[in-house]
Amino acid sequence: MTTTPTGGMPEYDPFNAPAPLPPMPEVGPPTPFPKPRPLSVLAKVSIVLGVVAALGLGSLAAWGISQSSRYSKVEAGKCLYLTDEAGGNQSYTTASCTSSRATFRIDEVRTGSSDCRDSDYIQFELYGSSSSKKAQKTLCLALNVETGDCLRDVVHETRIAKVRCTDISAEARAVVTRGSSESACSSDDTALHYTGPPERTVCLRPTGENI
């Protein structure tokens, strides 16, 4: 800044005056991150009931269809697991009953298309060829589990698998009782009765703090 010869302030020159500084924006408090709404009691109950309903009997009583010619190799007492195939069909692969992959046990082999003696069985029909329209055999499949076994994907007969009970994917723990003892299952369990032999009841208990 310059001064006049007399030491006073220079006259204001509007043509040479510096441009005014832009006003500083007002800074307010930071916008808080929105928190998720807490689940209502009803929502929590609905989630629990949904898990229990997913273990329903009807979801396990599916019909399987296989075009495999290996049906002559199956017999009561053997174990297997199911896989999805092209065209919406399913196939089976036999496995040792002590294998973790063997999710089903054949309790009975029936001729033709036939109902199993108990509605909790998976009825798996076997056809001699892809062009066959009439089932040659029906396998009555029961869950191949022992007390303490834990399962995931219990509503999918081709994806159900045994897992460690500490696995995050574990959905149910099996409790097996010889004979017809559905009273051994609690109200939250899914009770599956198999006429066998041997006759047994499987309680599928939703995983929780006591597992």
C-alpha positions as semicolon CSV with decimal commas, in nm:
position;residue;x (nm);y (nm);z (nm)
1;M;0,000;0,000;0,000
2;T;0,133;0,347;-0,100
3;T;0,082;0,684;0,073
4;T;0,035;1,041;-0,059
5;P;0,326;1,295;-0,045
6;T;0,169;1,439;0,268
7;G;0,169;1,100;0,434
8;G;-0,210;1,053;0,414
9;M;-0,403;0,762;0,274
10;P;-0,451;0,762;-0,106
11;E;-0,790;0,834;-0,248
12;Y;-0,998;0,527;-0,318
13;D;-0,971;0,427;-0,682
14;P;-1,260;0,197;-0,772
15;F;-1,088;0,096;-1,100
16;N;-0,772;-0,029;-0,927
17;A;-0,935;-0,167;-0,614
18;P;-0,867;-0,538;-0,551
19;A;-1,153;-0,778;-0,603
20;P;-1,339;-0,868;-0,282
21;L;-1,273;-1,214;-0,139
22;P;-1,559;-1,463;-0,178
23;P;-1,754;-1,523;0,141
24;M;-1,649;-1,832;0,339
25;P;-1,917;-2,103;0,342
26;E;-2,078;-2,170;0,674
27;V;-1,954;-2,497;0,822
28;G;-2,215;-2,689;1,016
29;P;-2,186;-3,011;1,216
30;P;-2,111;-3,326;1,009
31;T;-2,408;-3,527;0,883
32;P;-2,437;-3,846;1,092
33;F;-2,429;-4,183;0,909
34;P;-2,779;-4,332;0,912
35;K;-2,804;-4,625;1,150
36;P;-3,011;-4,931;1,053
37;R;-3,347;-4,953;1,221
38;P;-3,346;-5,212;1,500
39;L;-3,548;-5,528;1,438
40;S;-3,882;-5,531;1,603
41;V;-3,974;-5,818;1,831
42;L;-4,216;-5,943;1,565
43;A;-3,945;-5,939;1,298
44;K;-3,708;-6,135;1,519
45;V;-3,976;-6,391;1,592
46;S;-4,057;-6,416;1,221
47;I;-3,695;-6,491;1,140
48;V;-3,682;-6,768;1,400
49;L;-4,008;-6,917;1,276
50;G;-3,881;-6,898;0,919
51;V;-3,579;-7,109;1,008
52;V;-3,796;-7,364;1,185
53;A;-4,041;-7,372;0,894
54;A;-3,753;-7,430;0,653
55;L;-3,695;-7,761;0,830
56;G;-4,051;-7,870;0,756
57;L;-4,135;-8,226;0,662
58;G;-4,271;-8,139;0,322
59;S;-3,944;-7,986;0,206
60;L;-3,767;-8,317;0,264
61;A;-4,035;-8,530;0,101
62;A;-3,922;-8,451;-0,255
63;W;-3,949;-8,676;-0,559
64;G;-3,625;-8,770;-0,728
65;I;-3,593;-8,894;-1,086
66;S;-3,285;-9,068;-1,219
67;Q;-3,212;-9,182;-1,575
68;S;-2,919;-9,390;-1,451
69;S;-2,893;-9,754;-1,553
70;R;-2,709;-9,828;-1,229
71;Y;-3,035;-9,897;-1,043
72;S;-2,942;-10,268;-1,017
73;K;-2,652;-10,178;-0,786
74;V;-2,868;-10,031;-0,513
75;E;-3,018;-10,229;-0,228
76;A;-3,155;-10,172;0,120
77;G;-2,887;-10,080;0,370
78;K;-2,662;-9,900;0,120
79;C;-2,601;-9,525;0,130
80;L;-2,573;-9,257;-0,137
81;Y;-2,593;-8,888;-0,214
82;L;-2,791;-8,703;-0,482
83;T;-2,682;-8,452;-0,744
84;D;-2,866;-8,235;-0,996
85;E;-2,835;-8,323;-1,363
86;A;-2,923;-8,147;-1,690
87;G;-3,289;-8,144;-1,781
88;G;-3,411;-8,114;-1,423
89;N;-3,334;-8,476;-1,334
90;Q;-3,131;-8,605;-1,043
91;S;-2,874;-8,880;-1,018
92;Y;-2,731;-9,076;-0,728
93;T;-2,384;-9,187;-0,633
94;T;-2,335;-9,470;-0,385
95;A;-2,097;-9,414;-0,094
96;S;-1,995;-9,586;0,227
97;C;-2,249;-9,518;0,501
98;T;-1,963;-9,394;0,720
99;S;-1,863;-9,132;0,462
100;S;-1,954;-8,770;0,534
101;R;-2,085;-8,747;0,176
102;A;-2,343;-9,022;0,227
103;T;-2,644;-8,812;0,321
104;F;-2,913;-9,076;0,256
105;R;-2,962;-9,441;0,347
106;I;-3,177;-9,677;0,140
107;D;-3,427;-9,832;0,378
108;E;-3,628;-10,011;0,110
109;V;-3,627;-10,077;-0,263
110;R;-3,973;-10,110;-0,418
111;T;-4,071;-10,235;-0,762
112;G;-4,207;-9,975;-1,003
113;S;-4,344;-9,640;-0,895
114;S;-4,455;-9,701;-0,539
115;D;-4,524;-9,507;-0,220
116;C;-4,291;-9,570;0,072
117;R;-4,434;-9,690;0,401
118;D;-4,379;-9,354;0,568
119;S;-4,433;-9,007;0,423
120;D;-4,104;-8,877;0,566
121;Y;-3,901;-9,078;0,314
122;I;-3,769;-8,926;-0,005
123;Q;-3,913;-9,139;-0,285
124;F;-3,651;-9,163;-0,557
125;E;-3,768;-9,327;-0,881
126;L;-3,524;-9,508;-1,109
127;Y;-3,572;-9,544;-1,484
128;G;-3,390;-9,784;-1,715
129;S;-3,324;-9,527;-1,989
130;S;-3,390;-9,165;-2,079
131;S;-3,683;-9,269;-2,298
132;S;-3,853;-9,476;-2,028
133;K;-4,180;-9,336;-1,898
134;K;-4,237;-9,599;-1,631
135;A;-4,023;-9,623;-1,319
136;Q;-3,860;-9,961;-1,269
137;K;-3,775;-9,912;-0,903
138;T;-3,842;-9,670;-0,617
139;L;-3,584;-9,608;-0,347
140;C;-3,710;-9,507;-0,002
141;L;-3,438;-9,273;0,123
142;A;-3,389;-9,172;0,486
143;L;-3,143;-8,924;0,626
144;N;-2,819;-9,104;0,706
145;V;-2,741;-8,935;1,038
146;E;-2,645;-9,022;1,392
147;T;-2,701;-8,825;1,709
148;G;-2,471;-8,524;1,706
149;D;-2,444;-8,486;1,328
150;C;-2,504;-8,132;1,202
151;L;-2,646;-8,047;0,860
152;R;-2,662;-7,755;0,620
153;D;-2,904;-7,693;0,331
154;V;-3,158;-7,926;0,487
155;V;-3,434;-7,823;0,246
156;H;-3,239;-7,925;-0,066
157;E;-3,200;-8,298;-0,117
158;T;-2,911;-8,248;-0,362
159;R;-2,723;-7,990;-0,152
160;I;-2,779;-8,119;0,199
161;A;-2,447;-8,203;0,363
162;K;-2,294;-8,291;0,696
163;V;-2,081;-8,015;0,849
164;R;-1,914;-7,943;1,178
165;C;-2,158;-7,812;1,436
166;T;-1,933;-7,509;1,478
167;D;-1,964;-7,430;1,106
168;I;-2,154;-7,108;1,042
169;S;-2,361;-7,288;0,776
170;A;-2,492;-7,553;1,020
171;E;-2,871;-7,532;1,035
172;A;-2,978;-7,838;1,232
173;R;-2,840;-8,101;1,470
174;A;-2,971;-8,457;1,456
175;V;-3,093;-8,654;1,755
176;V;-3,171;-9,016;1,665
177;T;-3,395;-9,238;1,880
178;R;-3,467;-9,604;1,806
179;G;-3,833;-9,686;1,753
180;S;-4,125;-9,449;1,710
181;S;-4,043;-9,186;1,970
182;E;-4,157;-8,853;1,833
183;S;-4,213;-8,742;2,193
184;A;-3,833;-8,729;2,217
185;C;-3,839;-8,427;1,987
186;S;-3,907;-8,082;2,127
187;S;-4,167;-7,845;1,988
188;D;-3,898;-7,658;1,790
189;D;-3,765;-7,977;1,630
190;T;-3,863;-8,137;1,303
191;A;-3,951;-8,502;1,367
192;L;-3,885;-8,756;1,092
193;H;-4,009;-9,113;1,140
194;Y;-3,856;-9,398;0,943
195;T;-4,006;-9,746;0,958
196;G;-3,669;-9,898;0,868
197;P;-3,546;-10,148;0,945
198;P;-3,437;-10,036;1,192
199;E;-3,732;-9,823;1,296
200;R;-3,612;-9,485;1,422
201;T;-3,707;-9,123;1,478
202;V;-3,480;-8,838;1,374
203;C;-3,521;-8,503;1,548
204;L;-3,374;-8,213;1,351
205;R;-3,298;-7,951;1,615
206;P;-3,225;-7,595;1,498
207;T;-2,872;-7,495;1,586
208;G;-2,835;-7,267;1,886
209;E;-2,634;-7,188;2,194
210;N;-2,659;-7,543;2,327
211;I;-2,492;-7,698;2,020
